Amino acid sequence: MTGSLRQMSWLLVALCAATSLTGTANGAATSSSNCSTPTHFFTQLIEHENSSSKATFQQQYQIVADHFKPGGPILYYQQAETSLFACMEWTILPEWAAELGALIITLEHRFFGLSYPSNASDPIEKYQSLTLENVMLDAVNFISHVKDTTSGAKESKVLVMGGSYGGFLTTVLKMNHPEVFYGALPFAAPLRSIGANYQNPQRYNWFKWLNQVYWDLSASAAGKMKHAFEVLGQRFHAATDTKSIAKDFGLCSVPNTTAELQEVMGVINTVQYQIPQLGFINPIGNPTGSSVEKLVNQTLLLDDPVKIINASLNMWYPSSLYPCVPWGNDESVNPTLQLDSFNYLLCKYFPLSVNEVPNGTLFVPTSVQTESDPHTCMTKYNVTPSTQDHVETQYHITRDELVNAKRILFAYNEFDPTTAVGIDPLPLTQDRNASRYMFTTLSSHGEESIASYPGDRPSVVHARNLQLQTFKEWLGMY
């Protein structure tokens, strides 16, 4: 596998969360290994749009009805790219359900975890049914089944939510099936810098934003990081002693070629944005408790370039969990990301470009092929990545369409570079059903504590409370 595809480990792990369950779908009940509440399996069509094909597969789901009141809303959590099922008992959703009298449901993404439509060895044959249309219709079909089989849910309004790639899915679900999804909460949704278009200036936005995060937190620490990366870049360019590079940075193996050194640099860059991106209290998304504030404070105490680079590597790969820093394999920097299936959909319909580093940041400038590079996608999957214009037009997520959409609350965070490839703040409006943009910042306890969006003054409140209040507003529960 090429280094460019290997670097796509950036995407946020869908926040593994969940709730308690009352199953009502067909299929035998079983328990996902990471959930305290049992999951079930739903018989799903492999090809929704092929009327001649009736082939099916078993898709894992979870339903929590503890707080549901007849006619109450349905909270649908869109699972995304992880092998680990997102259990609803680990999320805020049970608290919201108690306030709203809501039913909580979630469906595992096809080709992830235990929900596999094909086991073919040839990737072109295997992933033939992994289309965005099929992914969306999986959700639509499942929700229809839940409404038909759950007493009091027939007329329930559905609110969909999900993060990162799941936030992208949340957005396209709402935009393409507004008859099913009444409201949406996409958090950290990448909606720009899509497509393998090397002329697209948005491909640099990710690292421009990350650069600003570090400079804003501490100019002194950022300056030290910049010097360390300059020294690192010069050392990698000379590449006279790669054994010492492996030793100094605790690598699991020695990089021997220019391409392999680029992969090591890619891992270092990835860690540099994973720390601020996932710097919240979550045992799955951030098992080591890392944070950008901790990294900045450690950097301020250091001067040696090797130690400064190792400060981030050791924070993300602590010796208590990792004997060495992994690179150069087909595993993701994030262990719960199911890389093979994710690589395909990145080529097929979500060709995100975020790994290129421009001149002028604290990082080493790169001109590597982005995640969904056309050569790899065509060679491995016989797929040509779409352009930004095609994705926006095909799935109704152009700027104008999103501005005019109803009841979407876009949530972004100041430290998360996904903010740089999301939607820009929406215009002010007096329409309380208009879509909104919410920008959050993390408190010292890792909680989203400050939020604001057009139409209201900035409020010092917990972001989750603001999101819940927005749902109440949309549902007429003032």
N, C-alpha and C positions, 0 to 999 in steps of 0.2 A: 504494500500500500504506500502511496506517495506521502511525503511529509505534509503537503498542503491539506490532504484529507485527514491526516492524523491530528492536525492542529484544531480540528473542529470540536474539540472537547470543551470549548468555551461555554456552550449553552447551559443556562441555569438548570439545575436539577429541579424538576417539578416538585415543589415543596411537599415532601411526603407527609401527608396529613390524612385525616379521615374521621369517621364517626361510628356509632353503633348501628347495627343493621337489622332490618326485617326484610327478608328476601321474598319476592313474589314472582320472580321470573322462572322460565323453564330451564332445565338443566340441573344437574346434581350440585348440591351445595358442598363447598369445600372452604378451607381457610387459606388465604394468602399467608405466606410464612412470616411476613413482617407485621401483620395486622392482628390486633387483639379481638376484633370483630370478624366473624366469618364472611367470606365473599361467596358469590355464586357465579354461574356462567350462563350467558344468554346466547341462543342460537342465532347467529348473524349471517346474512348473505355475504359471500365473498365478492361478488360483482353486483352492485345495486342497479347499475344502469344497463346491464345485459339481461334482457327479459328471457332469453333462451337458457340462461344458466341458473340453476337452482342450488348450486353447491353452497354449502355453509361451513362455518367454523364456530368454535366456542370462544366467546369473548367475556373476559372476567369483569365483574361489576360489583358494586356495593351500594346498598340502600340503607339509610338511617331514617326511621320513622318515629323516633321517640317523642318528638315535639310536634309532629304534624297534626294540623287541624284541617278538616275538610274544607276545601277551597283555598287553603293556604298556598303560598308560592312553592315552587320547586327550585332548589339551589343545585345547579349542575356544575360539578367540577370537571374540567376537561383535562384528563390525564395526558401526559406528553411522552418524552423520549427516554424514559428510564426503564430499566429492567425491574426496579423495585416498585411494587404497587403502592400508590399514594393513599394511605389509610386515612379516612376522614376523621377518625377520633383524635388525630394529632393536629387538627386545624382549628381555626376560629369558628368554623361553620356550625358546630353544635350550639355555640352561644348565640349566633345569629338566628339559628332555627328556633331557639327558645323564644326569642323576641318576635319572630315573624310567624310562628306556627308553621314552619316550613318543613318540607320533605327534602332530605339531602340524598343526592344520587351521584355516582361517578362511574365512568366506563373506561376500561383500559384501552389504550391506543393499539390499533391493529399492528402486528409485527413487533410488539414489545411485551416483555414479561411472559405471561402464559397464554397470550392471545395471538396465536400464529395461524394465518390462513394457508400457509404453504411451507413445506420443508424441503423444497427442491434445492439441489446443490448448486445449480447454475443461477447466479444472482439475477440475470435478466428474466429468467422464467419465474424465479422465486418471488420477486417484488412486482410482478405485473399488476397486481391489484392494489398496490400501495400508491393510490392517487389521492389528491386532496378531495375530490368529489366523493370517493368512497369513505374517506375519513369523516367528512361532514355528514354523510348519510348514515353512517354507523350511529352517530349521536342522535340524528333525527328519528331513526327507526327505533332505537332503544327508548327514547323519551316517549314516543307514541305508545310503545308497549307498556311502559310504566303507568302512563295515564289510563290505559285501558284496563289494567289489572290492579290498580290501587284505588280502593274506595275513597271517594271524595277528591280525587286528583284530576278528574276529567277536564275541568275548566281552569286548572291551576296555571298561573303565569310562570314561565321559566326564566330564571336569571342564570346566565352562564358565566363562568370565571376560570381563569388559568394564568400561569406565569411563563414568561420568556417565550419559547416556541409555543407553549400552551396559550400564552397571551396572543400570539399571532393567530392561532386556531380560534380562540375566543372571538377575536375581531371578525374573522372571515365567516364564522358561524352566524354571528349577529347580522352581518351585512348581506349574506347570501340566503339566509333563512329567517327573515324577520317575522314570518308567520308562526315560527316555532319559539324563537327566543325574544322575550319581551324586553330584557335588559341585559347588559354585559359589564363585567369588570375584568378587563385585561390588565394585568400588572407586568411591567417590564416587557412590553410587547415590541419586538423588533418589526418595524413596518417600512423601513427605508434601507438603503444600501443593499438592495437585493439585485442579484444578477451578476454574471461574470463579465461586466463591462469595465474594462480598465480605464476608460475615460470618465467614469463616474466619480466625481470628487467626494461623494459621500462615503466612499470606501475607507477614507481616512478618519472619519468622524469618531470612531470608537476610541482610537489611541489619542486623538486630540483631546477628547473629554477626559480620559484617564490621566493624561499629562496635567490637565488643569486641576483635577482632584488633588494630586500630590502637591502641586505648587500652592494651592489654596490652603491646604492644611499646614504646610511648613515650607517656606522658601529655602531654609537652611537644609532640611532633610532632602528636599527635591534636588537641590544643587549637588549634594553628596551622591544621590542616586544617579544624576546625570553624568557626573565624573566617573562613577563606577561602570556605567554602561559604555561610556566612551573607551575606557580601558579594556572592557570585555570585548567590544567590537574590534579593537585593534588586535587583541590577542587572538580572536577567532579568525581574523583576516590573515594573520601571519601563519597560524596553525602549524608552528614548528614542533610543538610537543603536546599532542593531544592526550597523552597519558597523564601529564600533570594537570590538564584541564579536568579530566575525569576525577582525579584525586582531590583537587581543590574544591570541586563542587559536589562531591559525593555521588557521582553518577554510577548507575548500576553496570554500565559497560562503557568502553572507550569509543568515542566517535572517531571514525577514520577518514571520512570524506567531507568535502565542503557541504554536500547535501545533508549529511548527518550533523554537522555543526549547526546548520540552519535549523534542524529539528530541535537541537538542544536549546538554541536561542528561542525557538517557538515555545518550548516548555517554560523557560524563564519568563518570557513575556506573559504567558497564560497565567502563571502563578501571580504575577504582578497585578493582573486585573481580577483574578479570582478572589484575592483577599479583600479588596474593597467591595466587590460585587456581592460576595456572600458573607459579609461581616455582620451577620445577625445571629441571634440565639436560635439555633436549630440543630438537633443532633444528627440529621441526615445531610443537610446542605452544608453545614459547617461543623464537622465533628471535632475539629481541633480547637474551636473557639478563637480562631484568628480574627483580627480586625485591622483596618488600615491605621487606626490610631496607635495600636501596639507597634505596628511596623515602623511608623514614623518615629515614635519614641525610641525604639531600638536603634534606628539609623542615626539619630542625633548623637548617640554615644560612640559611633564608629567612625573610622577614617580609612581603614584599609578597604580597597575596592572589592576584594574577594569576600571579606566578611560582610560587606554591605549587600552583595548579591545573595550570599548565604543566609542573611537575615530573613529574606522572604522565602527562600527554598526550605529552610529549616522550620519556619512557621507553618508552611503548608504540608511539608513532609517531615513531621517530627520523628526523631530517631526511635521513639517509643512505639511508633506504628510502622515506620518504613526504615529498613536497614540501609537503603540507598535511594537516590532519586531516580524514578523510572523515566525512561524515554525510549524512543526508537522501537516501539512495539505497537500493536494494534489496540492497545488499551487506552482509554481516555484518562486525562488528568483527573476527571471526576469518575470514581469507580462505579457509580450507579447508572451512568450513561450507556445505553446499548448502542454501541458505535456502528455496527454493520447496518442496521436498519436506518439509523439516523443519517449515515452517509448517503444512502440512496435518496431519501426524501430531500436532502440538501441539494442534490443534483436535479431531482424531478420537479419540485414545486416550491422549494424554500431556499433558493440559492443565495444565502446570505454572505456578504463580503465585509469582514471586519478586521482581518488580521494584518493589513498593510499599515506600516508605520511611516509617516511622512517625515521630512526634515523639520527640525525646529522643536522637537519634543525631547524629553529626557531619555527616551529610548533610542536604540540603534535603528536608524532608518532601514527599511526593507523594501524590496521590490519583488517579493515572492508571489507566486500564484495564490489567489485567494482560495477559500474553502472549496467552492464549487467550480474548480477550474475545468474548462471545457474538455481538455485532453483526457483527464482521468475519468470524467463522467461518461464520455463517449466510449473510452476503452473498456471500462469496467461494467457499465450499465447500458450502453448504447443510448444514452440520454444527452441531449443538448440543453444546458441550463437556460431558463427563461431570463428575460430582461426585466428590469424594474417596471418599465411601462407595461409589459405584458401581464405581469403578476397583478399590478394595480388595477388594470382594466378588466382582466379576466375575473378577478374576485372582488371587484367593487370596493377597493380600498384606496382610491385616489383621494387626494387632499379634499377636493370639493365634496365628494361623497361622504367622507368621514365628518366633515364640518356639518353637513346637513342631516346626518344620521341622528336618530333619537335614542336616548337612554344608554349611552356607553360612557363609562367612567374610566378614563385612561389614567393609570397610576404609575408614576416613575419615582426613582430615588436619586438623590444627589450624588451618591458614590458609585452607583451602578452605571457602567458605560453603555448599557442598553438604552439609557436615556438619550444618548447621542444618535441612535438609529431608530428612535421611536417617532411618534407624531409630535409636531411642534404645538405649543399651547394654542388652544382654540379661542376664537373671538368671543368677546363679551356678548351676552344675550340675556333677556329677561324671561326667556322660555325655560321653565323649570324642568321640562322633559328633554331639553337639548343635551347633547353629549357634552362631557366636561373633561377637564384635564386636572389632575391632582399631582402635585410635586411634594415629596416627603423628604424629611431628613431624619437620621437616626439619633436617638438620645444616647447618653453614655451607657445605658442599660440595654442597648440594642433594640429599642422599641421605636417604631415610626411615630414621632411625636408632634411634628409640625406639618400642616397641610393647608393648601389653598387651591382654589380653582375659580375660573371666571364666573362672575355673578355674585360672588361673596367676598367679604374681606378675609385676609389670611387669619386663620384661627389656630391658637395653640391648643390642639386637641390630639388625641390618639387617632391616627389615620384610620384605623379599623372602625372606630366609632363614627367617623365621618362617612365612611363607606356604607355602614349600616343605615345611617340617617338618610343617605341618598336613596338606598333601596326603599326605605319606608315612604319617602317622598314620592317616588315613582309608583309605588303600589297604593298610594292614597292612604297610608297609615301614619298620619301626621302626629 
